[in-house]
């Protein structure tokens, strides 16, 4: 399809960020005051927020925007394809970056190199979200990873550098596997474009590659790529990099990465599998289910045994990743639930990391033994932390509870659907037990943290800056308010995003039917 002028805004979004990121170190060399670099970075993030909002407005009614770079079309030209789903995720990402980045000066030496890394991180995420071809997706993933190494190690402590190095090793290996998959994708189908590849696999257009049986070949390629994405999403046993990376990074970095990175990894999974492969392969189903169960247990046990406040929150991220992995095994129903989880996760994790981040920064340690009574110094942060913890546990009326409730309902009623009865009938009790156990472990882990930081006598930390309290309280309020108004969130955001990926609207009504206990 021809490029649309409105799509140029979306196409320029990540590159404005990249160009600004490369310009910021020049400010340092020219000895420009540090606040100028910070101001330029935040102004650029504000511009990007407006651009993503404009793009979202263009696709609100179901329109899809296309842009081909340098008018060089597929099969090898870079194309951005923007629908409701990725436009919505882009607005979510740009909003979080805009409101959270200005808090960085409270936690780290926010010099020009740090802000260059933050802009690169945002650029990479938005590029992954917007792109319509698999090779550019790989490039933007690498931009994200390189930038993440910079900002995770920005405290310049031994532990932060070590955590960044561990993440770099995993990210590099995962990136090589993804690149291998992209090469195999092109060899099999003769195109790098996702939509074109999906059309070939569906038999709508002739195959331009070497595969004699495109559907069989691309299923194998997707399974290879899945491994790299599971590493990026921190699915057990590939989770080992996450606790150190998120607990040693500045809280602003941890909140953004925990809120967005895992969700974007899952977005790539169902974008690839459902656009190109028309659904999960059987191998992907088994892998996601088994590792999802293991990830819930690993995350929950990590919360129980950790004595570090930031690591408890980091392990709660792993716990939630397990629920998202299990959700995806329910096919198109699971995509809907995973989207709700991604949205809720993006609000809850910054709430937890920022509220706990100020406490650990003020106390000079994140060990629970040295944080006794610390939260008593800031009731606003304590209230926000409680709301975030309640959301992870699954306590109503938080928005994460609503997403988790949808998953429970699908598990309970899955035997009504013949295509899942054989696969899930036997494992239904196990799935329910593991999911309930995950919530119980999360409750125990957070109660341990709350007892140490609030109920135990000790030295309260200093009051948090006003803007930090405003941001954290706003996020916590949104976690509750959007949970109460979940019917509207579902109808106006989650359902259109889901429908833009899965055009069969009747699936959504099937999901509503089983949620209400009806027979379809």
N, C-alpha and C positions, 0 to 999 in steps of 0.2 A: 504494500500500500504506500502511497506517496506520503512524504513528510508533511506535517501540519505546522504552520508558523507558531502556534501556541506550544508545541512540543519543544521548540528551541529553548524555552525557559527551563524546562526540565533537563534538557541535555546540557545546558550550561551550569546547572547547579553544582555538581561536584567539582567542576573545573575552576569555577570562581574560588572555591575553597582551596583547591590545590595551588593555584597561582598565588593566593594570599599567603599560604603556608610557606611557599618558597621565598616570598618577599620578606617575611618577618625577620629571618636571621640577618638580613641586610641592615635592619634597624639597630641590631646589636653591634654590628661592625661600625656603623656610623655614629654610635654612642648616643642614639636618640633615647630620651627618657623612657624607662620601662613602661610607664603607664600609657604611653602612646601606642606601643605594640599591643597591649591589652585592649585598649579602646578600639584599635583597628580590627582585632580578632572578633570582638563582641559585636561591633557594627556589622561585620561581614556575616556573622551568624544571624543577626537580625534580618539582613537582606535575604539570606538563604531561607529563613522562616517565611518571609513574605512570598518568595518564589515558590516554595513548596505548597503554600496555602493557595496561591494562584492556580497552580497545576491541579490541586485537589478540586478546586471549584470548576475547572474545565471538564473533569471526568465525573462530577457528582451525578449527572443524569444517565450515566452508563456509557458515555463516550470513551473511546480508546485513542490515545495520542501516539503517533509514531514520528521518530526522527532518525534519519540516516546521516551519519557523519560524512561530510565532504561529498554528499550525494553518491556515495559508494555503496550500492545496495548489497543485500545478502546474495550469495551464501557466505561471503567472507567479510563484507562490510559491517561496521558496528552500527547496530540499531538500538535505539531506546524505545521501549514499548510500555506505555504507562496506562494502567487501568485503575479502577477504584481501589483495589487491594494495595498495590505498591505506592499509589499516591497517598493513601491513608497512613501507611507505615512511614513514609517520608515525612509527613507532617508530625507524626508522633516523635520521630527521631530528632528533627530540627527543633521542636519545642523543648525537648529535654536538654539538648545541648545549649540552647539559648538561655534557659533559666538556671542551669546548674554550673556552667563554665565560669560565670562571674564569682562563684564561691571559692575558686581554686586558691586565691591568695591567702585564705585562712589555713590552708593545709600544706602548701608546698611553695618553693621558690618559683613563682609563676613568671619566669622570664620568657623572652621571645621564642626560645627553642621549645618550651613547654606548650605555648599556644600554637606554634606551628604543628606540633604533634596532635593537639586537640582538633585543629582544623583538618589535618590529614585523616584522623580517625573518623570524623563526620563525613568527609568527602568519600572515603572508602565505603562506609555503610550506605550512603545515599547512592553511590554508583552501583553497588551490588543490588540494591532495591530496584533501581530504575532500568538496568540494562536488559536487553532482550537477546543477547548472544552469550554463549557459554565461555568463550575466550575472554571477552571483556569482563565477565563475571569473575574469572580467575584473577585478572589484573587488579580489579577493585578489591578483591579479597586480600591480595598482597599489600595494597596500599593501606588497608585497615590493619593488617598484622604488623607491618613495619611501624606504623604510627603508634600502635598499642605498645610495642616494645619500648618506644621512647617515653611515653607517658607513665607506664608502669614503673620504669626505673628512675623516674624524675626525682624521687626523694634522695637518690644517690647514697642510699645505705646499702650495706652488704646484703641484707635480706631482700631488698627490692630489686637489686641487680640480679641476684640469684633467681628470684621469681620470674623476672623478665627473660632471663636466659632459658629457663625451663620452658616457658611459654614459647620462646623463639624456636626451640628444638621441635616441640610438638607442632607448632604452626608451620614450620618449614617442611616437615615430613608430610603433613596433611596437604599443604599446597602442592608438593610434588605429585602426590597421588591424584589430586584434582586436575592438575595439568595433564597427567597421563590420561585421565578420563576424557578430558577435552580433546586431546589428540585422537583418541580412539573414536570419539563421537564424530569428529570430522571425517575420519577414514571410513566409518561405517555408513554415514549419511551424505557426505559430500557438502555439508553446510555447518556453519557455526551458530546459525540462528535457531532459537528455541521453537518459535512458532512454525518455522519451515520444517524443522525436524519432527515436530508433532504431526504435521500434515503428512509427512512421508511415512511415519510409523502407522498412522491411521489409514494409509492407502489412498489418500486424497490426491497426492501428486507423485510422479515417478521418483524412485530413489536415484540420487545423484552420486552416491558413494559406492563402496565395494561390497557392502553386505548383501548376501543373497537373500537373507531373511532379516529385514531391518528390525522387526519387533523383537526377535530373539537376541540379536546383536545389541540393541540399545538397552535391553533389560540387563544384560551383563555389564554394560558400561555404567548404567545407573547404580548397580550394586557396588562397583568399584568407587564411584564418586561418593556414595553414601558413607563409606568408611571415613573419608576425609572430613565430611560434614559432621559426623558423630564426634570426631575429635575436637572440632571447633565448638561444638555444642556442649562439650564436657560430659558426654554420656559415659558411664562406667563401662569398662575399666580405663577409659581414656580421659578420665576426669582429673588425674593427679596434679595437673598444672594449675587448676583453678583456685583451690584454697589459698595457696601462697600468693598467686598473682593478685587476687582481689583483696586479700587481707593486708598486703604490703604496699599496694598502690595507694595514691592519694584517694580519699573517700569520694571526691568528685569523679575521678576516673573509674573507680570501682562501681559507683552507682550507675554511671552511663553504660559501662560494659556489661554489668550484670543485668541491667534493665533492657538492653538492646541486642547484645551480641548473640546470646543463645537463641533469642527469638528470630533473629535474622537468619541464623543457621537453619532453623526449622522452616522458615519461609523458603529458603533455597531448596530444601528437600522437597516440599510439596509443590513448589513451582516447577522443578525439573521432572518429578515423577508424574504430575498430573497434566502438565502441558505437553511433555514429550512422550512419556511412556503410557499415558492414559490411566495411570494408577500404580500402586505399589506392586513390585514383584513379590513372589512368595518368599524369596530369601530376605527381602527387605522387611516383610511382615514379621517373620520369625525373629530377625535380628532386633528390630525395634521393640518387639514384645519382651523378649528375654532380657535384653540390656535395659529396657525401661524398668522392669521389675527389680533388677540388680541395682540400678541407679537410685531408685527410691530408697532401698535399704541402705545403700552406701551413704547417701545424703543424710538420712535420718540418724544412722549410727554415728556419723561424723559430728552431727550436732550434739549428740549425747556425750561423746567422749572428749570433745574439744573444750579446752579451758581458756580459749581466746575468743573475745566477743566478736571480732571481725571475722574470724574463721567460722564461728557458729552461723553467721549470716551467709558466708560464702557456701557452706555446706547446705544451707536452705535453698540456695540457688540450684545446686546439684539435685536436691530433692525434687524441686519443681520441674527440672529438665526430665526427670523420670516420668512424671505425669504427662508431660507433653509427648514423650516418645510413645507411651501407651496409647494416648489419644489418637495418634496417627495410624495405629493399627486398625482402627475402625473405618478405614477408607474415607469416603466423602463425608460421612458423619463426623469422623475424627478431625478432618480439616477444619470444620466449623468450630469445634471445641478448641482445637489448637490455636486458632486465631483469637478466640476469646481469652485463652490463657496468655498468649503473647501480649495482648493489650493490657491485661491485668498485671502481668509480671513487670511490664515497663513502668508502672506506677508504684508498685509495692517495693521493689528492690531499692530504688533511690531513697524512698522513705526510710528504710532500715539503715542503709549504709551512711546516709548523711547524718541522721540523728545519732547513731553510734559513733560516727567519725569524729564529731566534735568532742564527744566524751573522751574518746581514746587520745585525741590530740591534746586536750587540756590536761589529762592525767599523765601523759607521757608514756602510756603503756596501754595495750589492749588485753592484757591478762586480767581475768576476772578477780584474781587475788588482789590486784592493785586498783580495782574499780569499785570497791565497796562503797555503796551509797552515792556513787558518782552522779546518777541521774537526778538525785534530789535537788541539784543545783539548777536544773532547767526543766520545769514541769511541762513546757511545750514540747521539748524533745522527747520526754518520757511518754507523753500521751501519743505522739506520733509513732514512737517505737512500738508501743502496745498495739496500735492499730495495724501496723505492718506485720507484727508477729501474729495477730489474730487472723489476718488475711492468709498467711502461709499455712497456718493450722487448718483453716477452712471454717472460720466462725462467721455466721451471718451478722450484718448484711453486707459484708465487704464484697467487692467485685471479684476477687479471687475465689471466694466461696461460691459465687454464681457459676464461674467456669468449672470449678471442681464438681459442683452439683450436677452440671450437665454431663460430665464424664461418668459419674456414678449412675445416673439414669440410663445412659446408653449401655453401660456394663450390665445393669439389672435387666434390661429389656432386649439384650442382643440376640437372645435365642428366638426372638420373633422373626428374625431375618434369615432366610435359608442360606444365603451366601456366607454368613458368619457362624451359623449354628455348629457346623462341623469343626471349624477352627477354634471357636471360643467356648463351645458348650462345656467341654471338660475343664477348661481353665478358668471359667467364670468365678468359682469360689476362691481360687488362689488369687485372682486379680483383685477381688473385693477385699480379701484379707490383707494383702500387701498395701493397697491404697489406704485402708483404715490404719494399718500399722504405721505407715508413713506419717499420717496426721498425728498419731499418738506420740511418735518419736519427736516430731517437730514441736509439739506442745511441751514435752519434757525438756527439750533443749532450750526453748525460750523461757520456760519457768526457771530453769537454772540461771540463765542470764539475768532475768528480772529480779530474782532473789538476791543475787550478788550485787547488782548495780543500784537497786532501789530499796529493798526490804532490809538489807544488812546495814548496820550503822557504819559510817565512814565519812570520808571527806568529799563533800559535793564539789563538782567542777564549777568553774566560772560560767556566768550566764552567756548564752550563745549570742552572736551578732543578730541584729534585727532581721536582716535580709535572709539569713540562714533559717531563722524560725519561720519567716513568712513562707519560704519555699517548702520546707518540710511540712508545715501545717497545711499548706495548700494541697500538697500531694496526698497527705493523710485524709484530708477532707474529701478529695476526689475519690479515694479508695472506697470510702463509705457511700458518698453521694451517688456515684456511678453504679454501685452495687444495688442501692435502693431503686434507682431508675434503670435497672438493667434491661427491662423490656424495651425501653427507648434506645439504649445503647445497642442492643441486639438488632432491633429493627432498622435503625438508621446507619449503623456502622458495620457491625459484624456480618449481618446477612448480605448487604451489598458487596462487601469485600469478598465474602465466600462465593457469592454468585458470579463475580467477575472471574474467579478461577474455575469454578464448577458451574457451568451454565445451566445444568439441569435443575431448575428451581424446585422441581417436585421433591428432590432429595431433602431440601430444607423443610418442606411440609411433612415429610416422613419423620424427620428429626423432631419436629414439634409434636407429632402424633405420639411418638413413643415417650416423649417427655411428659405428656399429659396422661399417659397410660392408655391411649386409645389404640384401636386396631386399624391398621392400614390395609 
